[in-house]
Amino acid sequence: MTSDTPAGRPRSGSRLSRVFARRRGTPSRTRRRLGAAARMLAALALAGGVYTVFAPGAFADEPRQLSATAQEGKQLFDNSCISCHGRDGQGVDDRGPSLIGVGSASVEFQVGTGRMPAVRQEAQDDKKRPLFDKNQTKQLGQYIQELGGGPQLPAGELVENIDENPEALARGGELFRINCTSCHSFTGAGGALSSGKYAPALHDASAETIYAAMLSGPQNMPVFGDNQLTPEEKREIITYINVQLQEDRDPGGLFNLGGYGPSTEGVAIFVVGITILVFTSLWIAGKS
């Protein structure tokens, strides 16, 4: 005979009550996952808050601080260059490339030789009378340098004093013949390249222009970084151009054919002389 009191319930009822109690006391799998996700989000929020407190400068959008020279250059840039190269030198599609990272050396070459500002896009920008004077070019270069960095001309003289270092001229000539003559010729007169481009003559190029060209690689010219030609080797090449090519030092011979010295003239005289002797012999034979 069973009793109606809790102690007298059937054993099966006691087992069911224990199962129900266990299920009520144990959280479900979904609840456990939601709890873990909430704790992870709280931990990430706490870590982000701590990082923000201790490193506020990482997220601060502070305006770029320019030097006085760069501020002058920015005014020139905004008046003459922004339409093609965009605000802050970011570039404009189908108008002008970005100037971030080109450095002041590129400005020294392009603006200092009058190639920039360009009137229109062509196969190659020709050298012309500069629109900006040397001081303004320096200001523009400093602005571009502070915008994104890049190669820049070194301080000091760029031409070796051959009285103090006579070997510089010989080494510069060897480096010039290896690296430059394939485009600029042995005499620095320049020459035609592909697709309407050309290597300009070096007879009136300043030391700063040549050094800037080697650093920036304008048009088809390759970039000669310091890992390819050291600053000392660049100076030696410029010394050779300045002393040997620009001062018209005659390497020998009457006509200076090709700038090689008397050897080319000897070959020319031999060929012309033999030709004259052959035709003279034929003429004499015909008369006799």
Secondary structure as the mmCIF struct_conf table of DSSP 4:
data_model
#
loop_
_struct_conf.conf_type_id
_struct_conf.id
_struct_conf.beg_label_comp_id
_struct_conf.beg_label_asym_id
_struct_conf.beg_label_seq_id
_struct_conf.end_label_comp_id
_struct_conf.end_label_asym_id
_struct_conf.end_label_seq_id
BEND BEND1 ASP A 4 THR A 5
HELX_RH_3T_P HELX_RH_3T_P1 PRO A 6 GLY A 8
BEND BEND2 ARG A 9 ARG A 9
HELX_RH_AL_P HELX_RH_AL_P1 ARG A 11 GLY A 25
BEND BEND3 THR A 26 THR A 26
HELX_LH_PP_P HELX_LH_PP_P1 PRO A 27 SER A 28
HELX_RH_AL_P HELX_RH_AL_P2 ARG A 29 PHE A 54
HELX_RH_3T_P HELX_RH_3T_P2 PRO A 56 ALA A 58
TURN_TY1_P TURN_TY1_P1 PHE A 59 PHE A 59
HELX_LH_PP_P HELX_LH_PP_P2 GLU A 62 ARG A 64
HELX_RH_AL_P HELX_RH_AL_P3 ALA A 68 SER A 80
TURN_TY1_P TURN_TY1_P2 CYS A 81 CYS A 81
HELX_RH_AL_P HELX_RH_AL_P4 ILE A 82 HIS A 85
HELX_RH_3T_P HELX_RH_3T_P3 ARG A 87 GLY A 89
STRN STRN1 VAL A 92 VAL A 92
TURN_TY1_P TURN_TY1_P3 ASP A 93 ARG A 95
STRN STRN2 GLY A 96 GLY A 96
TURN_TY1_P TURN_TY1_P4 ILE A 100 VAL A 102
HELX_RH_AL_P HELX_RH_AL_P5 GLY A 103 GLN A 110
TURN_TY1_P TURN_TY1_P5 VAL A 111 GLY A 114
BEND BEND4 PRO A 117 PRO A 117
BEND BEND5 VAL A 119 ARG A 120
BEND BEND6 ALA A 123 GLN A 124
HELX_LH_PP_P HELX_LH_PP_P3 ASP A 125 LYS A 127
BEND BEND7 LEU A 131 PHE A 132
HELX_RH_AL_P HELX_RH_AL_P6 LYS A 134 GLY A 148
HELX_LH_PP_P HELX_LH_PP_P4 LEU A 153 PRO A 154
BEND BEND8 ALA A 155 GLY A 156
BEND BEND9 LEU A 158 VAL A 159
TURN_TY1_P TURN_TY1_P6 ILE A 162 GLU A 164
TURN_TY1_P TURN_TY1_P7 PRO A 166 PRO A 166
HELX_RH_AL_P HELX_RH_AL_P7 GLU A 167 ASN A 179
TURN_TY1_P TURN_TY1_P8 CYS A 180 CYS A 180
HELX_RH_AL_P HELX_RH_AL_P8 THR A 181 HIS A 184
TURN_TY1_P TURN_TY1_P9 PHE A 186 THR A 187
BEND BEND10 GLY A 188 GLY A 188
STRN STRN3 GLY A 191 ALA A 192
BEND BEND11 SER A 194 SER A 194
TURN_TY1_P TURN_TY1_P10 SER A 195 GLY A 196
STRN STRN4 TYR A 198 ALA A 199
HELX_LH_PP_P HELX_LH_PP_P5 PRO A 200 ALA A 201
TURN_TY1_P TURN_TY1_P11 HIS A 203 ASP A 204
HELX_RH_AL_P HELX_RH_AL_P9 ALA A 207 SER A 216
TURN_TY1_P TURN_TY1_P12 GLN A 219 ASN A 220
HELX_LH_PP_P HELX_LH_PP_P6 MET A 221 VAL A 223
TURN_TY1_P TURN_TY1_P13 ASP A 226 GLN A 228
BEND BEND12 LEU A 229 LEU A 229
HELX_RH_AL_P HELX_RH_AL_P10 PRO A 231 TYR A 240
HELX_RH_PI_P HELX_RH_PI_P1 ILE A 241 LEU A 245
TURN_TY1_P TURN_TY1_P14 GLN A 246 ASP A 248
BEND BEND13 GLY A 252 PHE A 255
HELX_RH_3T_P HELX_RH_3T_P4 LEU A 257 GLY A 259
BEND BEND14 TYR A 260 TYR A 260
HELX_RH_AL_P HELX_RH_AL_P11 PRO A 262 LYS A 287
#
